[in-house]
Amino acid sequence: MTTVETRAVVDLLGVLAYAELTAFDRLAEDARMAPTPAGHAALARMAAAEIGHHDRLVRRLGELGADPAWAMAPFVPALDGFHASTRPRTWLEGLVKAYVGDGLAADFHREIAGFLPEPDRSLILEVLADTGHADFAVREVRAAIAAEPALAGRLALWGRRLVGEAISQSQAVIADREQLARLITTGTGDVAGIGRLIDRITAAHTERMRTLGLNP
């Protein structure tokens, strides 16, 4: 890889490493809101998977000669700001955030990973693979809505808020990281390519909301 390509890879691994670390913290915290021991255990297992992903990304950063703390540092304000502004108040809000918010971020990073050479492409795709919270979240949220239909409207508003905040923070990160922005521009080819990427991510988000039984 060229120096420019390596910097872009380090940026992407850095943001993902910090995202996985914060996902561990968030899922462990949300697990304590679970209404049942089974739900508590399910989120705890997901949190354990996230810290495992973090460790793999940190090891790869070391192989590339990058200090993991340095690689993650530029993304701390944006990710911490997103989580501070979207802290779930209930168990169900936490599940919607894990499914919709994390799903949107994963779709975006998977798209970018497609522009990378191996082994980083495969590593990122493996790290972004579902750890089991998708099916679990869908079952829990749909069951809650079936029992109390009025929840659907409130959770739909919450899902839309999550997406708005996530898009805003992502735009800020990309604008601040020149190499990462260049990787996206080069990988998509042109403005039309960027538009198609956004369309794919938007379509996936819409499908997730419908899967939960929520209006997108």
Backbone as CSV, one residue per row, in Angstrom:
resi,resn,N_x,N_y,N_z,CA_x,CA_y,CA_z,C_x,C_y,C_z
1,MET,0.837,-1.198,0.000,0.000,0.000,0.000,0.868,1.242,0.000
2,THR,0.367,2.313,-0.616,1.060,3.589,-0.556,0.860,4.203,0.821
3,THR,1.629,5.254,1.104,1.488,5.938,2.390,0.075,6.486,2.566
4,VAL,-0.487,7.040,1.501,-1.843,7.592,1.564,-2.854,6.497,1.869
5,GLU,-2.709,5.338,1.183,-3.636,4.234,1.424,-3.524,3.714,2.849
6,THR,-2.285,3.632,3.345,-2.080,3.155,4.711,-2.734,4.083,5.713
7,ARG,-2.633,5.380,5.502,-3.266,6.342,6.410,-4.777,6.187,6.402
8,ALA,-5.349,5.941,5.234,-6.800,5.749,5.148,-7.209,4.483,5.886
9,VAL,-6.431,3.415,5.744,-6.727,2.166,6.441,-6.626,2.365,7.944
10,VAL,-5.587,3.067,8.386,-5.415,3.328,9.817,-6.584,4.145,10.346
11,ASP,-7.044,5.119,9.569,-8.215,5.903,9.997,-9.433,5.011,10.162
12,LEU,-9.681,4.151,9.187,-10.868,3.305,9.243,-10.770,2.299,10.394
13,LEU,-9.600,1.701,10.572,-9.419,0.777,11.688,-9.525,1.509,13.022
14,GLY,-9.029,2.738,13.061,-9.081,3.524,14.294,-10.499,3.860,14.706
15,VAL,-11.311,4.306,13.753,-12.693,4.654,14.098,-13.476,3.403,14.487
16,LEU,-13.208,2.291,13.809,-13.914,1.057,14.162,-13.473,0.527,15.524
17,ALA,-12.170,0.633,15.823,-11.678,0.160,17.121,-12.336,0.925,18.256
18,TYR,-12.463,2.238,18.089,-13.099,3.016,19.156,-14.606,2.758,19.190
19,ALA,-15.206,2.559,18.022,-16.640,2.250,17.984,-16.931,0.936,18.702
20,GLU,-16.076,-0.059,18.511,-16.277,-1.338,19.194,-16.086,-1.200,20.702
21,LEU,-15.134,-0.371,21.106,-14.906,-0.150,22.533,-16.115,0.520,23.174
22,THR,-16.649,1.530,22.510,-17.824,2.205,23.066,-19.063,1.297,23.004
23,ALA,-19.126,0.421,21.989,-20.239,-0.522,21.915,-20.212,-1.471,23.106
24,PHE,-19.029,-1.891,23.490,-18.901,-2.745,24.672,-19.455,-2.035,25.902
25,ASP,-19.010,-0.795,26.127,-19.483,-0.033,27.284,-20.998,0.127,27.260
26,ARG,-21.527,0.488,26.087,-22.956,0.783,25.965,-23.803,-0.457,26.172
27,LEU,-23.409,-1.565,25.555,-24.197,-2.791,25.702,-24.152,-3.312,27.133
28,ALA,-22.981,-3.187,27.764,-22.888,-3.620,29.162,-23.798,-2.774,30.048
29,GLU,-23.860,-1.478,29.750,-24.737,-0.587,30.524,-26.204,-0.881,30.235
30,ASP,-26.545,-1.048,28.948,-27.931,-1.319,28.577,-28.414,-2.656,29.131
31,ALA,-27.502,-3.610,29.284,-27.883,-4.929,29.794,-28.524,-4.819,31.168
32,ARG,-28.119,-3.814,31.934,-28.662,-3.667,33.284,-30.105,-3.192,33.274
33,MET,-30.599,-2.713,32.122,-32.003,-2.309,32.023,-32.902,-3.467,31.595
34,ALA,-32.305,-4.621,31.311,-33.089,-5.751,30.819,-34.158,-6.155,31.822
35,PRO,-35.350,-6.455,31.343,-36.440,-6.848,32.251,-36.335,-8.291,32.743
36,THR,-35.462,-9.067,32.108,-35.316,-10.473,32.500,-33.840,-10.849,32.554
37,PRO,-33.490,-11.883,33.339,-32.103,-12.366,33.344,-31.638,-12.826,31.960
38,ALA,-32.546,-13.403,31.173,-32.174,-13.857,29.832,-31.768,-12.678,28.948
39,GLY,-32.518,-11.577,29.038,-32.170,-10.391,28.273,-30.858,-9.798,28.727
40,HIS,-30.639,-9.772,30.033,-29.380,-9.274,30.597,-28.218,-10.088,30.056
41,ALA,-28.362,-11.401,30.059,-27.291,-12.276,29.587,-27.050,-12.099,28.089
42,ALA,-28.117,-11.908,27.318,-27.979,-11.761,25.867,-27.145,-10.535,25.521
43,LEU,-27.429,-9.402,26.160,-26.652,-8.201,25.874,-25.237,-8.296,26.432
44,ALA,-25.075,-8.984,27.545,-23.728,-9.166,28.086,-22.863,-9.965,27.117
45,ARG,-23.438,-10.989,26.493,-22.688,-11.767,25.498,-22.327,-10.917,24.292
46,MET,-23.244,-10.053,23.882,-22.947,-9.155,22.764,-21.807,-8.206,23.112
47,ALA,-21.826,-7.703,24.340,-20.750,-6.805,24.788,-19.408,-7.527,24.745
48,ALA,-19.390,-8.783,25.161,-18.153,-9.558,25.142,-17.627,-9.706,23.712
49,ALA,-18.539,-9.901,22.761,-18.125,-10.017,21.362,-17.516,-8.714,20.863
50,GLU,-18.082,-7.584,21.290,-17.572,-6.287,20.831,-16.153,-6.035,21.323
51,ILE,-15.849,-6.399,22.558,-14.492,-6.167,23.052,-13.516,-7.099,22.347
52,GLY,-13.983,-8.273,21.938,-13.142,-9.159,21.138,-12.819,-8.542,19.786
53,HIS,-13.799,-7.911,19.173,-13.570,-7.221,17.904,-12.571,-6.073,18.086
54,HIS,-12.746,-5.324,19.156,-11.830,-4.217,19.451,-10.390,-4.730,19.526
55,ASP,-10.191,-5.827,20.205,-8.837,-6.366,20.370,-8.232,-6.767,19.021
56,ARG,-9.037,-7.331,18.130,-8.528,-7.709,16.806,-8.103,-6.486,16.004
57,LEU,-8.890,-5.431,16.062,-8.555,-4.204,15.334,-7.302,-3.555,15.899
58,VAL,-7.164,-3.566,17.206,-5.979,-2.996,17.846,-4.729,-3.767,17.422
59,ARG,-4.818,-5.088,17.362,-3.669,-5.885,16.927,-3.268,-5.541,15.494
60,ARG,-4.261,-5.360,14.624,-3.965,-5.020,13.232,-3.336,-3.637,13.130
61,LEU,-3.785,-2.699,13.908,-3.155,-1.376,13.911,-1.692,-1.491,14.298
62,GLY,-1.405,-2.326,15.293,-0.019,-2.535,15.686,0.812,-3.135,14.565
63,GLU,0.225,-4.067,13.803,0.936,-4.669,12.672,1.261,-3.639,11.600
64,LEU,0.418,-2.626,11.485,0.647,-1.559,10.501,1.598,-0.495,11.023
65,GLY,2.074,-0.663,12.256,3.001,0.294,12.836,2.344,1.512,13.433
66,ALA,1.033,1.444,13.653,0.297,2.585,14.217,0.046,2.359,15.698
67,ASP,0.159,3.413,16.468,-0.202,3.360,17.884,-1.729,3.379,17.977
68,PRO,-2.351,2.336,18.528,-3.817,2.272,18.559,-4.472,3.478,19.232
69,ALA,-3.891,3.948,20.327,-4.471,5.100,21.022,-4.452,6.334,20.123
70,TRP,-3.358,6.508,19.398,-3.237,7.640,18.464,-4.242,7.488,17.326
71,ALA,-4.423,6.264,16.828,-5.341,6.030,15.710,-6.795,6.274,16.113
72,MET,-7.147,5.968,17.349,-8.529,6.146,17.801,-8.841,7.584,18.213
73,ALA,-7.826,8.310,18.668,-8.037,9.627,19.282,-8.860,10.604,18.441
74,PRO,-8.646,10.702,17.114,-9.409,11.702,16.349,-10.918,11.464,16.344
75,PHE,-11.331,10.242,16.651,-12.744,9.883,16.529,-13.478,9.877,17.877
76,VAL,-12.732,10.111,18.931,-13.338,10.091,20.266,-14.421,11.156,20.429
77,PRO,-14.168,12.412,20.066,-15.210,13.436,20.276,-16.518,13.135,19.541
78,ALA,-16.417,12.713,18.272,-17.637,12.472,17.499,-18.428,11.297,18.055
79,LEU,-17.752,10.199,18.347,-18.464,9.014,18.846,-19.003,9.230,20.256
80,ASP,-18.207,9.877,21.100,-18.704,10.171,22.448,-19.877,11.138,22.390
81,GLY,-19.794,12.101,21.473,-20.891,13.057,21.323,-22.168,12.382,20.853
82,PHE,-22.035,11.448,19.920,-23.209,10.718,19.434,-23.861,9.936,20.567
83,HIS,-23.064,9.213,21.331,-23.636,8.395,22.401,-24.208,9.243,23.539
84,ALA,-23.573,10.384,23.800,-24.091,11.262,24.855,-25.447,11.842,24.469
85,SER,-25.638,12.118,23.180,-26.893,12.738,22.727,-27.977,11.705,22.425
86,THR,-27.619,10.432,22.437,-28.602,9.379,22.124,-28.574,8.286,23.197
87,ARG,-28.488,8.700,24.437,-28.477,7.718,25.523,-29.887,7.149,25.714
88,PRO,-30.055,5.841,25.595,-31.399,5.255,25.740,-31.958,5.457,27.152
89,ARG,-33.241,5.716,27.215,-33.896,5.863,28.519,-34.566,4.563,28.950
90,THR,-34.772,3.665,27.993,-35.466,2.412,28.296,-34.751,1.249,27.623
91,TRP,-35.118,0.059,28.040,-34.599,-1.163,27.449,-34.878,-1.221,25.947
92,LEU,-36.097,-0.872,25.550,-36.455,-0.952,24.138,-35.703,0.086,23.311
93,GLU,-35.507,1.275,23.838,-34.720,2.275,23.117,-33.294,1.781,22.914
94,GLY,-32.755,1.096,23.907,-31.416,0.544,23.776,-31.339,-0.497,22.672
95,LEU,-32.368,-1.334,22.563,-32.379,-2.351,21.519,-32.516,-1.720,20.134
96,VAL,-33.363,-0.704,20.013,-33.511,-0.020,18.721,-32.192,0.652,18.334
97,LYS,-31.517,1.225,19.306,-30.234,1.855,18.999,-29.220,0.819,18.532
98,ALA,-29.170,-0.320,19.201,-28.226,-1.367,18.818,-28.523,-1.889,17.410
99,TYR,-29.809,-2.010,17.082,-30.182,-2.590,15.795,-30.145,-1.565,14.660
100,VAL,-30.769,-0.421,14.877,-30.872,0.583,13.816,-29.607,1.440,13.717
101,GLY,-29.183,2.004,14.850,-28.020,2.887,14.831,-26.741,2.157,14.469
102,ASP,-26.488,1.038,15.136,-25.285,0.268,14.839,-25.347,-0.333,13.441
103,GLY,-26.549,-0.703,13.016,-26.697,-1.263,11.677,-26.357,-0.256,10.600
104,LEU,-26.779,0.982,10.781,-26.469,2.031,9.815,-24.961,2.243,9.732
105,ALA,-24.302,2.330,10.895,-22.852,2.523,10.918,-22.137,1.348,10.269
106,ALA,-22.607,0.136,10.545,-21.975,-1.047,9.967,-22.113,-1.053,8.447
107,ASP,-23.277,-0.669,7.937,-23.468,-0.613,6.485,-22.481,0.357,5.847
108,PHE,-22.312,1.509,6.466,-21.396,2.517,5.933,-19.965,1.996,5.906
109,HIS,-19.532,1.380,7.013,-18.156,0.885,7.080,-17.933,-0.314,6.162
110,ARG,-18.964,-1.132,5.966,-18.833,-2.234,5.011,-18.629,-1.719,3.596
111,GLU,-19.346,-0.652,3.258,-19.172,-0.065,1.930,-17.727,0.404,1.740
112,ILE,-17.185,1.075,2.736,-15.817,1.573,2.624,-14.822,0.417,2.600
113,ALA,-15.085,-0.622,3.396,-14.181,-1.773,3.426,-14.020,-2.388,2.045
114,GLY,-15.047,-2.287,1.221,-14.970,-2.829,-0.128,-13.915,-2.160,-0.984
115,PHE,-13.446,-0.992,-0.574,-12.426,-0.276,-1.332,-11.009,-0.642,-0.882
116,LEU,-10.898,-1.471,0.158,-9.594,-1.776,0.751,-9.011,-3.071,0.215
117,PRO,-7.683,-3.203,0.264,-7.053,-4.475,-0.089,-7.150,-5.449,1.081
118,GLU,-6.810,-6.708,0.816,-6.709,-7.686,1.884,-5.392,-7.472,2.641
119,PRO,-5.317,-7.838,3.922,-6.313,-8.557,4.719,-7.315,-7.648,5.428
120,ASP,-7.165,-6.324,5.229,-7.995,-5.401,5.997,-9.466,-5.462,5.600
121,ARG,-9.721,-5.732,4.323,-11.122,-5.848,3.902,-11.824,-6.963,4.662
122,SER,-11.224,-8.141,4.682,-11.853,-9.279,5.363,-11.956,-9.060,6.863
123,LEU,-10.926,-8.458,7.445,-10.956,-8.201,8.882,-12.139,-7.320,9.250
124,ILE,-12.324,-6.252,8.512,-13.413,-5.325,8.824,-14.774,-5.994,8.618
125,LEU,-14.914,-6.757,7.544,-16.188,-7.441,7.305,-16.482,-8.452,8.406
126,GLU,-15.461,-9.134,8.902,-15.662,-10.094,9.993,-16.056,-9.381,11.283
127,VAL,-15.411,-8.265,11.559,-15.707,-7.511,12.774,-17.127,-6.944,12.738
128,LEU,-17.583,-6.588,11.550,-18.914,-5.992,11.421,-20.027,-7.028,11.309
129,ALA,-19.675,-8.303,11.249,-20.696,-9.345,11.161,-21.570,-9.320,12.411
130,ASP,-22.836,-9.664,12.254,-23.794,-9.629,13.364,-23.358,-10.561,14.486
131,THR,-23.404,-10.054,15.723,-23.024,-10.860,16.884,-24.238,-11.496,17.555
132,GLY,-25.394,-11.418,16.912,-26.587,-12.037,17.464,-27.624,-11.048,17.944
133,HIS,-27.263,-9.745,18.003,-28.229,-8.806,18.564,-29.340,-8.459,17.587
134,ALA,-29.127,-8.710,16.281,-30.163,-8.356,15.303,-31.443,-9.151,15.551
135,ASP,-31.356,-10.465,15.504,-32.549,-11.289,15.705,-33.133,-11.087,17.101
136,PHE,-32.272,-10.965,18.100,-32.739,-10.766,19.467,-33.509,-9.454,19.585
137,ALA,-32.945,-8.366,19.032,-33.599,-7.061,19.102,-34.941,-7.082,18.390
138,VAL,-34.984,-7.710,17.233,-36.236,-7.768,16.468,-37.314,-8.495,17.267
139,ARG,-36.965,-9.636,17.843,-37.955,-10.397,18.624,-38.483,-9.579,19.796
140,GLU,-37.572,-8.940,20.531,-37.967,-8.187,21.726,-38.837,-6.987,21.369
141,VAL,-38.419,-6.227,20.359,-39.157,-5.011,19.998,-40.519,-5.360,19.413
142,ARG,-40.582,-6.334,18.525,-41.867,-6.696,17.926,-42.835,-7.254,18.975
143,ALA,-42.320,-8.017,19.921,-43.184,-8.554,20.981,-43.732,-7.430,21.850
144,ALA,-42.881,-6.437,22.142,-43.327,-5.312,22.962,-44.390,-4.494,22.246
145,ILE,-44.215,-4.285,20.928,-45.196,-3.519,20.153,-46.519,-4.283,20.052
146,ALA,-46.430,-5.595,19.909,-47.653,-6.401,19.843,-48.439,-6.290,21.144
147,ALA,-47.711,-6.207,22.256,-48.380,-6.105,23.561,-48.869,-4.689,23.837
148,GLU,-48.181,-3.697,23.277,-48.534,-2.291,23.518,-48.311,-1.504,22.231
149,PRO,-49.270,-1.487,21.312,-49.099,-0.867,19.987,-48.667,0.597,20.026
150,ALA,-49.021,1.327,21.083,-48.658,2.750,21.157,-47.145,2.954,21.174
151,LEU,-46.387,1.921,21.527,-44.922,2.033,21.549,-44.346,2.277,20.159
152,ALA,-45.037,1.811,19.125,-44.489,1.881,17.770,-44.170,3.312,17.349
153,GLY,-45.070,4.237,17.628,-44.845,5.619,17.236,-43.644,6.226,17.943
154,ARG,-43.546,5.996,19.249,-42.428,6.566,20.012,-41.092,5.970,19.565
155,LEU,-41.078,4.675,19.332,-39.831,4.036,18.924,-39.438,4.418,17.497
156,ALA,-40.432,4.670,16.641,-40.130,5.121,15.281,-39.468,6.498,15.312
157,LEU,-39.984,7.392,16.142,-39.366,8.721,16.296,-37.936,8.587,16.817
158,TRP,-37.740,7.689,17.761,-36.406,7.446,18.314,-35.460,6.927,17.221
159,GLY,-35.939,6.019,16.395,-35.108,5.491,15.317,-34.708,6.562,14.327
160,ARG,-35.631,7.454,13.995,-35.305,8.537,13.063,-34.310,9.511,13.678
161,ARG,-34.447,9.756,14.975,-33.490,10.632,15.647,-32.086,10.029,15.631
162,LEU,-31.998,8.743,15.860,-30.707,8.063,15.846,-30.020,8.220,14.495
163,VAL,-30.785,8.043,13.441,-30.209,8.141,12.098,-29.735,9.556,11.806
164,GLY,-30.527,10.543,12.179,-30.117,11.928,11.965,-28.825,12.258,12.678
165,GLU,-28.713,11.840,13.937,-27.496,12.090,14.706,-26.305,11.345,14.099
166,ALA,-26.520,10.104,13.681,-25.431,9.303,13.121,-24.911,9.914,11.825
167,ILE,-25.809,10.373,10.971,-25.391,10.984,9.707,-24.610,12.261,9.966
168,SER,-25.086,13.066,10.894,-24.411,14.316,11.224,-22.986,14.077,11.719
169,GLN,-22.819,13.111,12.617,-21.493,12.824,13.157,-20.591,12.213,12.092
170,SER,-21.127,11.365,11.236,-20.330,10.752,10.171,-19.812,11.807,9.210
171,GLN,-20.655,12.749,8.855,-20.229,13.822,7.950,-19.102,14.637,8.559
172,ALA,-19.199,14.886,9.865,-18.153,15.656,10.537,-16.828,14.904,10.537
173,VAL,-16.887,13.599,10.770,-15.666,12.785,10.797,-15.003,12.767,9.427
174,ILE,-15.789,12.523,8.380,-15.232,12.437,7.029,-14.632,13.768,6.601
175,ALA,-15.317,14.851,6.924,-14.817,16.171,6.555,-13.486,16.479,7.232
176,ASP,-13.254,15.889,8.384,-12.045,16.165,9.150,-10.879,15.247,8.788
177,ARG,-11.151,14.129,8.093,-10.112,13.142,7.784,-9.921,13.072,6.277
178,GLU,-8.932,13.787,5.777,-8.719,13.932,4.339,-8.505,12.591,3.642
179,GLN,-7.684,11.709,4.230,-7.371,10.443,3.571,-8.601,9.542,3.490
180,LEU,-9.407,9.564,4.531,-10.622,8.759,4.540,-11.604,9.273,3.490
181,ALA,-11.731,10.594,3.401,-12.614,11.191,2.394,-12.125,10.843,0.987
182,ARG,-10.805,10.858,0.790,-10.253,10.530,-0.525,-10.512,9.070,-0.885
183,LEU,-10.405,8.186,0.105,-10.674,6.766,-0.134,-12.110,6.573,-0.619
184,ILE,-13.064,7.253,0.019,-14.469,7.122,-0.371,-14.692,7.667,-1.775
185,THR,-14.113,8.822,-2.034,-14.284,9.450,-3.348,-13.690,8.586,-4.451
186,THR,-12.491,8.073,-4.217,-11.831,7.221,-5.213,-12.575,5.909,-5.390
187,GLY,-13.022,5.328,-4.294,-13.696,4.038,-4.358,-15.029,4.093,-5.077
188,THR,-15.784,5.162,-4.861,-17.100,5.281,-5.508,-16.983,5.747,-6.950
189,GLY,-15.878,6.395,-7.283,-15.614,6.789,-8.661,-16.035,8.195,-9.020
190,ASP,-17.239,8.596,-8.598,-17.730,9.931,-8.936,-18.914,10.264,-8.033
191,VAL,-19.500,11.422,-8.283,-20.629,11.866,-7.465,-21.797,10.881,-7.563
192,ALA,-22.022,10.346,-8.759,-23.102,9.380,-8.932,-22.837,8.133,-8.094
193,GLY,-21.583,7.729,-8.010,-21.226,6.570,-7.199,-21.493,6.813,-5.731
194,ILE,-21.186,8.003,-5.247,-21.475,8.352,-3.852,-22.985,8.327,-3.618
195,GLY,-23.730,8.832,-4.598,-25.189,8.823,-4.483,-25.746,7.415,-4.382
196,ARG,-25.189,6.488,-5.171,-25.650,5.095,-5.118,-25.303,4.459,-3.772
197,LEU,-24.135,4.805,-3.231,-23.741,4.293,-1.912,-24.747,4.750,-0.857
198,ILE,-25.087,6.025,-0.884,-26.053,6.572,0.077,-27.411,5.907,-0.092
199,ASP,-27.799,5.670,-1.338,-29.088,5.020,-1.602,-29.121,3.613,-0.997
200,ARG,-28.019,2.878,-1.131,-27.980,1.517,-0.585,-28.087,1.534,0.945
201,ILE,-27.383,2.469,1.561,-27.420,2.562,3.023,-28.816,2.973,3.493
202,THR,-29.428,3.914,2.786,-30.776,4.367,3.136,-31.792,3.243,2.991
203,ALA,-31.662,2.464,1.916,-32.589,1.351,1.696,-32.454,0.306,2.804
204,ALA,-31.224,0.031,3.222,-31.008,-0.955,4.292,-31.608,-0.456,5.606
205,HIS,-31.462,0.840,5.874,-32.047,1.414,7.090,-33.570,1.297,7.073
206,THR,-34.168,1.627,5.932,-35.623,1.550,5.806,-36.106,0.127,6.068
207,GLU,-35.373,-0.848,5.539,-35.756,-2.252,5.740,-35.628,-2.654,7.202
208,ARG,-34.605,-2.165,7.890,-34.456,-2.480,9.316,-35.628,-1.929,10.126
209,MET,-36.007,-0.698,9.848,-37.126,-0.113,10.574,-38.397,-0.935,10.357
210,ARG,-38.637,-1.342,9.136,-39.838,-2.134,8.847,-39.765,-3.503,9.520
211,THR,-38.579,-4.074,9.562,-38.407,-5.375,10.216,-38.770,-5.279,11.699
212,LEU,-38.469,-4.140,12.314,-38.822,-3.938,13.713,-40.312,-3.673,13.897
213,GLY,-41.008,-3.415,12.808,-42.417,-3.063,12.892,-42.630,-1.575,13.076
214,LEU,-41.627,-0.777,12.616,-41.677,0.672,12.774,-41.737,1.353,11.416
215,ASN,-42.390,2.505,11.353,-42.400,3.302,10.128,-41.075,4.015,9.980
216,PRO,-40.408,3.902,8.815,-39.098,4.542,8.615,-39.208,6.050,8.533
